[in-house]
Amino acid sequence: MGTPDTILRPVLGAALAPADAGEVVVERDQPGQPHKGKVFVAVHAHLDDLPHYAAGLCAKLMREGYTGHLIRTSNDEKRGGGTTAQNILSNEQEHLRMAAALGFREVFDLYYQNHEMDGISSLDLRGRLIFLFRFLKANTVISFNPWGHGEENPDHWVTGRAVEQACWMCGVPNDFEEHREAGFQPQEVLERYYFYGRPGQPFNRVVDIRAHIEKKIDAIVECKSQGGGNFGSQLRARLARQRRRLPLLGNDDRTADREYVRQFLLDDNREYGKPHDLAFAERFYYIDQRPPEKSKVEEYVEKNAVSF
């Protein structure tokens, strides 16, 4: 990202990531707002995906000047413990609260049927994403690794592959010419962060989220239909029925939920940080397609062009 070595520091030791992931880099907080004016779009399938995989990164980027937008592709109808309609509603409401806790500007729900996205038209999903990336003028996209190993959830890999294709196609002028007629210009997405979603998936970037861990907890506790956001208050209530209590959980449900997340649901983030002396970290496969300041052709011309 064109930053000093103290902020982005290569980490020695190929054993820290699969061989095909490339050099592992630690991304740290940058002072000021170096990304002011830039836009990122995070695309996930379910209410709890982004809070667990990338809430720290999103909070970090927004503090550094990015405007963030959030897209959820499924309707989450299978998760929540109620009827289909009740689950759709509770997940939608919690999705909005979770996005507000992190500071997203806009939220888009695409409402594809939960756990059945491998049966939808990939062209339809890709076209909708291309439109949104152009409409929002996305510079950076955060989503699932489209080729991540061990991914069992069809909603995840369908979303990831559509995102990857849309990132490329939304920069091609002749794809969806009607967008230009409507005033939405081609938009190149040159940076991507793919979630580290399952053990064994490749990663080449470790993001220090220590300064943003409270925001991550804020996001997770809003995920009550799925994602463990209310496990603390549920445990507190169960212990109370047994005339017991855990001091960790405090004296109210909000405290119980937050401290449960802190104590039990951030273990992966602690483990990801340990090899790099970080308290908490998130892992990503990072792709940077920004052109260099000078191309090889320009450099060659500068060195070798002669006057006549």
C-alpha positions in Angstrom: 0.0 0.0 0.0 3.0 2.3 -0.4 3.6 2.7 3.3 6.8 2.7 5.4 8.3 -0.6 6.6 7.2 0.2 10.2 3.6 -0.2 9.0 3.8 -3.0 6.5 6.6 -5.3 7.5 7.4 -8.6 5.7 7.5 -11.5 8.1 10.3 -14.0 7.7 9.4 -17.7 7.8 7.6 -19.5 5.0 6.0 -21.9 7.5 3.6 -19.2 8.5 1.4 -19.6 5.4 1.0 -22.1 2.6 3.7 -21.9 0.0 1.4 -20.5 -2.7 0.3 -17.5 -0.6 3.5 -15.4 -1.1 5.3 -13.4 1.4 3.4 -12.7 4.6 3.1 -9.0 5.4 1.9 -7.5 8.7 -0.4 -4.5 8.1 -0.4 -2.0 10.9 -2.4 1.1 11.6 -1.4 4.1 9.6 -1.4 7.6 11.1 -3.9 10.2 9.9 -6.3 9.4 7.1 -4.1 8.3 4.2 -7.1 6.7 2.4 -9.4 9.7 2.6 -11.7 9.7 -0.5 -11.3 6.0 -1.1 -14.2 3.5 -1.0 -14.3 -0.1 0.0 -17.2 -2.6 -0.4 -17.4 -5.6 1.9 -19.4 -8.5 0.5 -20.5 -11.4 2.7 -23.3 -14.0 2.6 -24.5 -14.1 6.2 -25.0 -11.8 9.1 -22.1 -13.1 11.1 -19.5 -13.6 8.3 -17.9 -10.2 8.2 -18.0 -9.6 12.0 -15.9 -12.7 12.6 -13.6 -12.6 9.6 -13.0 -8.9 8.9 -14.6 -6.5 11.4 -11.2 -5.3 12.6 -10.0 -4.6 9.1 -13.1 -2.7 8.2 -12.9 -0.6 11.3 -9.2 0.1 10.6 -9.8 1.1 7.0 -12.6 3.4 8.0 -10.5 5.1 10.6 -7.9 5.6 8.0 -10.3 7.5 5.7 -12.1 4.9 3.7 -15.9 5.0 3.3 -17.3 1.5 3.7 -20.3 -0.1 2.2 -21.7 -3.5 3.1 -23.5 -6.1 0.9 -25.1 -9.3 2.2 -26.0 -11.8 -0.5 -28.3 -14.3 1.3 -31.6 -13.9 3.2 -30.4 -15.9 6.2 -33.7 -17.7 6.4 -32.2 -20.9 7.9 -30.7 -19.3 10.9 -32.4 -17.8 14.0 -34.6 -20.4 15.6 -37.9 -19.0 14.4 -40.0 -19.4 11.3 -38.6 -18.6 7.9 -40.2 -15.2 7.9 -39.0 -14.5 11.5 -35.5 -15.5 10.7 -35.3 -13.3 7.6 -36.6 -10.3 9.7 -34.3 -10.8 12.7 -31.2 -11.3 10.6 -32.1 -8.2 8.5 -32.5 -6.0 11.6 -29.4 -7.3 13.3 -27.4 -6.8 10.0 -28.3 -3.2 10.0 -27.3 -2.8 13.7 -24.1 -4.6 13.1 -23.3 -2.4 10.1 -24.1 0.7 12.2 -21.8 -0.5 15.0 -18.9 -0.6 12.6 -19.7 2.6 10.8 -20.7 1.5 7.3 -22.3 4.2 5.1 -24.8 2.0 3.3 -26.1 -1.5 3.5 -27.5 -3.6 0.7 -29.3 -7.0 1.1 -29.7 -9.1 -2.0 -31.9 -11.8 -0.4 -30.8 -14.9 -2.3 -32.2 -18.1 -0.6 -30.0 -19.1 2.3 -27.8 -22.3 1.7 -29.1 -22.6 -1.9 -27.1 -20.0 -3.7 -25.4 -22.7 -5.7 -28.7 -23.0 -7.6 -29.0 -19.3 -8.6 -27.9 -17.6 -11.8 -24.2 -16.6 -11.4 -24.8 -14.1 -14.2 -27.5 -12.4 -12.2 -25.5 -12.1 -9.0 -22.4 -11.0 -10.9 -24.4 -8.3 -12.8 -25.8 -6.9 -9.6 -22.4 -6.7 -8.0 -20.9 -5.0 -11.1 -23.6 -2.4 -10.9 -23.1 -1.8 -7.1 -19.3 -1.6 -7.5 -19.7 1.0 -10.2 -22.5 2.9 -8.4 -20.4 3.0 -5.1 -17.1 3.7 -7.0 -15.3 0.9 -5.2 -11.5 1.0 -5.0 -11.2 -2.0 -2.7 -13.3 -5.1 -2.1 -13.4 -7.4 0.9 -15.0 -10.9 0.6 -14.5 -14.6 0.5 -11.6 -16.3 -1.1 -13.3 -17.7 -4.3 -10.9 -20.6 -4.4 -10.5 -21.2 -0.7 -9.8 -24.7 0.4 -12.3 -26.5 2.7 -15.2 -24.2 2.1 -18.4 -26.3 2.6 -21.0 -23.5 2.6 -22.2 -22.9 -1.0 -23.3 -19.4 -0.2 -19.7 -18.5 0.6 -18.0 -19.8 -2.5 -20.7 -18.7 -4.9 -20.5 -15.2 -3.4 -16.7 -15.2 -3.5 -16.5 -16.3 -7.2 -19.1 -13.7 -8.3 -17.2 -11.0 -6.4 -13.9 -12.0 -8.1 -15.5 -11.9 -11.5 -17.3 -8.6 -10.8 -14.1 -6.9 -9.6 -12.6 -7.5 -13.0 -15.6 -7.0 -15.3 -16.8 -3.7 -13.7 -13.6 -2.1 -15.1 -14.4 -3.2 -18.7 -16.3 -0.4 -20.5 -18.2 -2.6 -22.9 -19.7 -4.8 -20.2 -23.2 -3.4 -19.4 -23.0 -0.4 -21.7 -26.4 0.7 -20.3 -24.6 1.6 -17.1 -22.6 4.2 -18.9 -25.8 5.5 -20.5 -27.2 5.9 -17.0 -24.1 7.7 -15.8 -22.3 4.9 -14.0 -18.7 4.7 -15.4 -16.5 1.6 -15.5 -14.7 1.2 -12.1 -11.5 -0.7 -11.6 -11.3 -2.6 -8.3 -7.5 -2.8 -7.8 -7.2 -4.0 -4.2 -8.9 -7.1 -2.7 -8.8 -8.7 0.8 -10.1 -12.3 0.8 -11.2 -13.7 4.1 -9.2 -16.5 5.8 -12.3 -18.5 6.3 -11.1 -22.1 6.9 -8.0 -23.8 8.2 -5.5 -24.4 5.4 -6.7 -21.5 3.2 -3.8 -19.3 1.9 -3.1 -16.0 3.5 -0.4 -13.4 2.8 -1.5 -10.5 5.0 -1.9 -10.3 8.8 -3.8 -7.2 9.9 -3.1 -5.9 13.4 -6.6 -5.2 14.9 -5.6 -4.5 18.5 -6.8 -0.9 18.3 -10.1 -2.0 16.8 -11.0 -4.9 18.9 -13.8 -3.1 20.7 -15.4 -2.4 17.4 -15.1 -6.0 16.5 -16.8 -7.0 19.7 -19.5 -4.3 19.1 -20.2 -6.0 15.7 -20.3 -9.6 17.0 -22.7 -8.9 19.9 -25.3 -7.6 17.4 -25.2 -11.1 15.7 -27.8 -12.8 17.9 -29.7 -14.9 15.3 -26.4 -16.5 14.5 -22.8 -15.8 15.4 -22.8 -16.0 19.2 -23.7 -12.5 20.0 -26.1 -13.4 22.8 -24.2 -16.4 24.2 -23.1 -14.4 27.3 -26.6 -13.3 28.3 -27.9 -16.8 27.7 -25.2 -18.3 29.9 -25.8 -15.6 32.6 -29.6 -16.4 32.6 -28.9 -20.2 32.8 -26.6 -19.7 35.8 -29.1 -17.4 37.5 -31.7 -20.2 37.3 -29.2 -22.4 39.1 -28.5 -19.6 41.6 -25.0 -19.2 40.4 -23.1 -16.4 38.6 -19.9 -15.7 36.8 -18.2 -12.4 37.8 -16.9 -12.2 34.2 -20.4 -11.7 32.9 -21.1 -8.6 35.0 -24.6 -7.5 36.1 -26.4 -6.9 32.8 -27.0 -8.7 29.5 -24.9 -6.2 27.4 -21.9 -6.7 29.6 -22.4 -10.4 29.6 -22.5 -10.6 25.8 -19.5 -8.4 25.3 -17.3 -10.2 27.9 -18.3 -13.6 26.6 -17.2 -12.6 23.1 -13.9 -11.2 24.5 -13.2 -14.3 26.5 -14.3 -17.1 24.2 -15.0 -16.0 20.6 -11.7 -14.2 19.8 -9.3 -17.2 20.3 -8.6 -17.4 16.6 -7.7 -13.7 16.4 -5.3 -14.2 19.4 -3.7 -17.2 17.7 -3.3 -15.4 14.4 -1.4 -12.6 16.2 1.0 -14.6 18.3 3.6 -15.4 15.6 3.9 -11.6 14.9 3.8 -10.4 18.5 0.3 -9.0 18.1 -2.5 -9.1 20.6 -5.2 -9.7 18.0 -5.0 -10.1 14.2 -7.1 -11.1 11.2 -5.8 -13.0 8.2 -6.4 -12.3 4.5 -5.3 -13.2 1.0 -4.5 -9.7 -0.3 -4.3 -8.9 -4.0 -2.9 -5.5 -5.2 -3.3 -4.7 -8.9 -2.5 -1.0 -8.7 -0.1 0.0 -11.4 3.4 1.2 -10.4 4.1 4.9 -10.6 6.1 4.3 -13.7 5.6 1.3 -16.1 8.5 -0.7 -17.4 8.0 1.0 -20.8 8.2 4.5 -19.3 11.3 3.5 -17.3 13.0 2.1 -20.4 12.1 5.2 -22.4 13.6 7.5 -19.8 16.9 5.6 -19.8 17.3 4.9 -23.5 15.4 7.5 -25.6 17.8 9.7 -27.6 17.2 13.1 -29.3 17.4 13.6 -33.0 
